[in-house]
Amino acid sequence: MGFYARHIMPTVVACGCSLPAIAEQRRRVVPRAEGVVLELGMGSGLNLPFYDPARVSRIYGLEPDPALLAKARRRVAGASVPVEVLPEPAEALSLPDHSVDTVLVTFTLCTIPDVLAALQGARRALKRGGRLLFCEHGRAPDPGVRRWQERAEPVWKRVFGGCHLTRDIPGLIGAAGFAVDELDAGYMKDVRSIASYLYCGAAVAPA
């Protein structure tokens, strides 16, 4: 891991993920979590202020990046619900089967190397009747925007810690065995760029 990846990239990612337009999306999705929550890719802990302590009993936050993990632990100290940070990748989830009520993933599926394995692990940990809540940027439907996404992606991944611009978020969730039953797709308000097409919603794992 080079100097940029250790010392600069985590700050770049944390700043980008805390933009007001993205914070607004977190405010819409995170309060819906309930019970025991597994958060994939906790990052620097930007979702923590949006959890509803009346609905959530515990949070397991996965974050394998040491620099982002350090930022997250500082925010955990002020969290309104108990949080256990797990320094492991989502692809190697250690939680037992059927142990969480909600899986939450926001602006993370773009960077997980083996995203299908991560989602399958999350499905394994989810209780029957539990839900996956998600809000992710991904592949735009407009051919012009999509062409620019494809052109920019190789450089974008190097700058933003492996972030992909062209992932088919609903397709990946479905391929992992979930059934998407809520989906709101579109560009962020007042923002139309290669990273602003969002897929937000919920999914269940059929028995």
Order of alpha helices (4+ residues) and beta strands (2+ residues): alpha-alpha-beta-beta-alpha-beta-beta-alpha-beta-alpha-alpha-beta-beta
